[in-house]
Amino acid sequence: MYLIATRSFPPELGGMQSLMWGLTKELSKNFMIKVFADYEENHKEFDNGVNFSIERIRGVKFLRKIRKAQLINEFLKENKVQGIIADHWKSLELIKSDKKKYCLIHGKEINHPKGGSQNKKIINVLNNVEKVIANSEYTRNLAIDIGVDQKKIIVINPGVNPPKKLNKKTLDKVESLLKIKSPRLITVSRFDRRKNHEKVLMALRNLKQIYPNIVYICVGHGDEERNIKDLVKELDLSTQVMFFKDIGDDLKNALVAKSNIFVMPSIIHKTSVEGFGIAYVEAAQYGIASLGGKDGGASDAIQHDKTGLICDGNNLDEIYSSLNLMIENKKYLEFGKNAKELVAKFDWSHTIEKYKKILN
């Protein structure tokens, strides 16, 4: 039996939640699994539909962490467990066991100054596990830079499920919404500074002089939403930008599939960094090329000049010229075709074999 200790799990939505769900679901096909997860409203229906046991822990964050560790420590004493797999170093911090531990790392959560108190806690946990599983080469190198034993680190990119079949009715709805708008750019992400919507909008202001029917579709919500919408008005881009919030997967996937370029030239903002970028891979599944940023792990998800482009997200000229290069002569069609052909390597059916190799 393997224990999964996670702070991020469905029915809560998000990239980390999808990763931990995919990993747990695939592992449960080969091993007995027990999950210790944070409490979520409406979790019972979800939990009743899976083939493994999920224990939910509620309460304020600090007390929840302590309570979860207590429950795991108790479970370890009373049951035969081969190992513990955690989504975050904090999920292992209070686990007192000599059982093999495996910790996933993603970028942002370990990006603290070397020698600081947080860094010391991170190193103490990660240098005492069996394997540290980095989501990209970028995250692996970051971990080495902050003091993690490089012999413990292995890179396994996040897996993806096969793309959901597109609903014709929803596709037709998207076409009626977009009408003659072309080219079509899209970002599906939280609205936060590192995703870099701001510079995409500034590039869009210049691109609309060449492509008057261009449209930029923004799907998501977050702390920067108000600032982004204010910037759209300031730059006079109201007819070029469309916002979608709290929409279902059908509409989200149809919007991606009907777009031309997935745009997320991420940057590092304070300690926040894009460790990988599963959204690029999900776009590739529908044959959509991507523009990613050089800061972070996008280059694991995008093959530069083959499935899209990598640019300096801090450089407005590079974002503009990269988008223009992909749009003129419809270079995005070639990139999108390549992306769809090469994306299979990220399927969970392949990814899970790497995890099984470590665990076995």
C-alpha positions in Angstrom: 0.0 0.0 0.0 1.1 3.6 -0.7 -0.2 6.7 1.0 -0.9 9.9 -0.8 -0.5 13.0 1.3 -1.9 16.0 -0.5 -3.1 19.5 0.0 -4.6 19.7 -3.5 -7.2 17.2 -4.6 -10.5 17.1 -6.4 -13.3 18.1 -6.3 -11.3 21.3 -5.9 -10.2 22.6 -9.3 -6.7 23.5 -10.5 -3.6 22.2 -12.1 -2.1 20.7 -9.0 -5.5 19.0 -8.2 -5.5 17.5 -11.7 -2.0 16.3 -11.3 -2.6 14.6 -8.0 -5.9 13.1 -9.2 -4.2 11.7 -12.4 -1.3 10.3 -10.4 -3.5 8.7 -7.8 -5.9 7.2 -10.3 -3.2 5.6 -12.3 -1.3 4.3 -9.2 -4.5 2.8 -8.0 -4.5 0.5 -11.0 -1.3 -1.1 -9.8 -1.2 -0.6 -6.0 -3.4 -0.3 -2.9 -3.8 3.4 -2.3 -4.9 5.5 0.7 -5.3 9.3 0.3 -5.1 11.9 3.1 -6.5 15.1 1.6 -7.8 18.5 2.7 -11.6 18.8 3.3 -13.6 20.1 0.4 -17.3 21.0 0.3 -19.3 18.5 -1.8 -16.5 15.9 -1.6 -18.7 12.9 -0.7 -20.1 12.4 -4.2 -16.6 12.5 -5.6 -15.1 10.2 -3.0 -17.8 7.6 -3.4 -17.0 7.3 -7.1 -13.4 6.2 -6.7 -11.9 2.8 -6.0 -9.6 3.8 -3.2 -10.0 5.3 0.3 -9.9 9.0 0.9 -9.7 10.6 4.4 -10.6 14.3 4.5 -9.1 16.6 7.1 -10.8 19.9 7.9 -10.0 23.0 9.9 -7.8 26.1 9.6 -4.6 25.5 7.5 -2.1 25.3 10.3 -4.2 23.0 12.5 -5.2 20.9 9.5 -1.6 20.3 8.7 -0.9 19.0 12.2 -4.0 16.9 12.3 -3.3 15.3 9.0 0.2 14.4 10.0 -1.1 12.9 13.3 -3.6 10.7 11.3 -0.9 9.6 8.9 1.6 8.8 11.7 -1.1 6.7 13.4 -2.0 5.0 10.2 1.6 4.1 9.6 1.9 2.4 13.0 -1.1 0.2 12.4 -0.8 -0.7 8.7 1.7 -2.2 6.3 2.7 0.7 4.1 5.4 0.6 1.4 5.8 4.3 1.0 4.4 7.9 1.2 3.9 10.1 -1.9 3.5 13.8 -1.2 2.4 16.7 -3.4 4.4 19.3 -1.4 7.3 19.3 1.0 5.0 20.7 3.7 2.9 17.5 3.4 5.9 15.5 4.7 7.3 18.0 7.3 5.6 16.4 10.3 5.6 12.8 9.2 7.7 10.7 11.6 8.5 7.5 9.8 11.3 5.5 8.2 9.0 4.5 5.4 10.2 5.5 1.9 9.0 9.0 1.0 8.6 10.5 -2.4 8.0 14.3 -2.8 6.8 16.1 -5.9 8.3 19.6 -6.5 6.8 22.2 -8.8 8.9 25.3 -8.7 7.2 28.1 -6.8 7.0 26.3 -3.4 10.8 25.7 -3.2 11.9 29.1 -4.6 13.1 30.6 -1.4 16.6 32.3 -0.8 19.3 29.9 0.1 20.2 29.9 3.8 16.8 31.4 4.9 14.5 29.7 7.4 12.1 28.4 4.7 15.0 27.1 2.6 16.4 25.2 5.6 13.0 23.6 6.2 12.7 22.6 2.5 16.2 21.1 2.5 15.6 19.2 5.7 12.6 17.5 4.2 13.8 16.9 0.6 17.2 15.6 1.5 15.5 13.0 3.7 13.3 11.4 1.1 13.9 8.5 -1.3 13.2 10.5 -4.4 12.4 14.1 -5.3 10.2 14.2 -8.4 10.7 17.5 -10.3 8.1 18.5 -12.9 10.7 19.9 -15.3 14.4 20.4 -15.9 14.0 24.0 -14.7 12.6 22.8 -11.4 15.3 20.2 -11.0 18.0 22.8 -11.5 16.2 25.2 -9.1 16.2 22.4 -6.5 19.9 21.8 -7.0 20.7 25.5 -6.7 18.8 25.8 -3.3 20.7 22.8 -1.9 18.8 19.6 -2.7 21.0 16.5 -3.2 20.9 16.2 -7.0 21.3 12.4 -6.8 17.8 12.2 -5.2 16.1 14.2 -8.0 14.4 12.8 -11.1 12.4 14.7 -13.7 8.9 13.4 -14.5 6.7 15.9 -16.4 3.1 15.9 -15.3 0.8 13.5 -17.2 -2.4 14.4 -19.1 -5.5 12.4 -19.8 -6.6 11.9 -23.4 -8.4 15.0 -24.7 -12.1 15.1 -24.1 -14.2 14.7 -27.2 -15.5 18.0 -28.4 -19.2 18.6 -28.5 -20.4 19.9 -31.9 -23.1 22.0 -30.4 -20.5 23.7 -28.2 -18.1 24.1 -31.1 -20.8 25.8 -33.1 -21.6 28.1 -30.2 -17.9 29.1 -30.1 -17.9 29.8 -33.8 -21.0 32.0 -33.4 -19.3 33.9 -30.6 -16.0 34.4 -32.5 -17.6 34.9 -35.9 -15.0 36.5 -38.3 -12.4 37.1 -35.6 -9.0 36.0 -36.6 -6.2 35.3 -35.7 -7.3 33.9 -32.3 -5.1 34.0 -29.3 -6.1 32.3 -26.0 -4.9 32.1 -22.4 -6.4 29.6 -19.9 -5.0 30.4 -16.5 -5.4 32.2 -13.2 -5.1 35.9 -13.5 -1.9 36.5 -11.6 1.3 38.5 -12.4 3.5 35.6 -13.5 1.1 34.6 -16.2 1.9 37.9 -17.9 -1.5 38.9 -19.4 -0.4 42.5 -19.2 2.4 42.3 -21.7 0.3 40.2 -24.1 -2.3 43.0 -24.1 0.4 45.5 -24.8 1.6 43.4 -27.7 -2.0 43.0 -28.9 -2.4 46.8 -29.1 0.3 46.8 -31.9 -0.8 43.6 -33.5 -4.3 44.9 -34.1 -2.8 47.5 -36.4 -1.8 44.7 -38.7 -4.6 42.2 -37.9 -7.7 44.3 -37.2 -9.9 41.2 -36.6 -7.5 39.7 -34.0 -9.1 38.4 -30.8 -7.6 37.5 -27.4 -9.6 35.1 -25.3 -8.9 35.1 -21.6 -10.3 32.2 -19.6 -10.0 32.3 -15.8 -10.1 34.4 -12.7 -7.8 35.6 -10.0 -6.3 38.5 -8.1 -5.2 40.5 -11.2 -8.6 40.3 -13.0 -9.6 43.9 -12.2 -6.2 45.3 -13.3 -6.3 43.3 -16.5 -9.8 44.5 -17.4 -8.8 48.1 -16.6 -5.8 47.8 -18.9 -8.0 46.5 -21.7 -10.1 49.7 -21.4 -7.0 51.9 -21.2 -5.5 50.4 -24.3 -8.8 50.6 -26.2 -8.9 46.8 -26.7 -12.5 46.1 -25.7 -13.4 44.7 -29.1 -10.3 42.6 -29.3 -10.5 40.9 -25.8 -13.1 38.4 -24.6 -13.3 37.2 -21.0 -14.8 33.9 -19.8 -15.1 33.0 -16.2 -16.5 29.9 -14.3 -17.2 28.0 -17.5 -17.5 24.2 -18.0 -14.8 22.0 -19.6 -16.9 21.7 -22.8 -16.8 25.4 -23.5 -13.2 25.8 -22.3 -12.0 23.0 -24.6 -14.0 24.2 -27.5 -12.5 27.7 -27.1 -9.0 26.3 -27.1 -9.7 24.0 -30.1 -11.1 26.9 -32.1 -8.1 29.2 -31.3 -4.8 29.5 -33.2 -2.2 30.2 -30.5 -2.1 29.5 -26.8 -0.3 32.4 -25.2 1.3 32.4 -21.8 4.8 34.0 -21.8 5.3 33.5 -18.1 7.8 35.4 -16.0 9.2 35.1 -12.5 7.2 37.4 -10.1 8.8 37.5 -6.6 9.1 33.8 -5.8 6.3 32.8 -8.1 7.4 30.8 -11.2 5.8 28.5 -13.8 7.5 25.2 -13.0 6.1 23.4 -16.0 2.8 24.6 -17.6 0.4 21.8 -18.2 -1.9 24.2 -20.1 0.6 24.2 -23.0 0.3 20.4 -23.2 -3.5 20.5 -23.0 -3.6 23.0 -25.9 -1.3 20.8 -27.9 -3.8 17.9 -27.6 -6.1 20.0 -29.7 -3.4 20.8 -32.2 -2.8 24.3 -30.9 0.7 25.9 -31.0 1.9 27.8 -27.9 4.0 30.8 -26.9 5.8 30.3 -23.6 8.3 32.3 -21.5 11.9 31.3 -21.0 11.6 31.8 -17.2 10.4 28.5 -15.8 9.7 25.1 -17.2 7.8 25.9 -20.4 10.6 24.6 -22.5 9.8 21.1 -21.2 6.2 21.5 -22.6 7.0 23.4 -25.8 9.7 22.4 -28.3 11.0 25.8 -29.5 10.4 26.4 -33.2 8.7 23.0 -33.6 5.5 23.0 -31.4 5.6 26.8 -30.6 8.0 29.4 -29.5 9.8 30.3 -26.2 10.5 34.0 -25.7 11.6 36.4 -22.9 8.4 37.3 -21.2 9.9 40.4 -19.7 10.7 41.7 -23.2 7.6 43.2 -24.9 9.3 43.3 -28.3 10.0 39.6 -28.1 6.4 38.8 -27.3 5.2 41.0 -30.2 7.7 39.6 -32.7 7.1 36.0 -31.6 3.4 36.3 -32.0 3.8 38.1 -35.4 6.2 35.4 -36.6 3.6 32.7 -35.7 0.7 34.6 -37.3 2.3 35.7 -40.6 2.1 32.9 -43.2 0.1 31.0 -40.5 3.2 29.4 -39.0 1.0 28.3 -36.1 -0.6 25.7 -38.3 2.7 23.8 -38.7 3.5 24.2 -35.0 0.0 23.0 -34.1 0.3 19.9 -36.3 3.7 19.1 -34.7 2.3 19.7 -31.2 -0.6 17.2 -31.7 1.8 14.6 -33.0 4.3 14.9 -30.2 1.9 15.4 -27.3 1.4 11.6 -26.7 4.6 11.4 -24.7 2.7 13.3 -21.9 -0.1 10.8 -21.7 -0.6 9.3 -18.2 -0.2 5.8 -19.8 3.4 6.7 -20.4 4.0 8.9 -17.4 2.9 6.4 -14.9 5.5 3.9 -16.0 8.2 6.3 -14.8 6.6 6.4 -11.4 6.2 2.6 -11.3 9.9 2.3 -12.1 10.8 4.4 -9.1 8.4 2.7 -6.7 9.4 -0.8 -7.8 
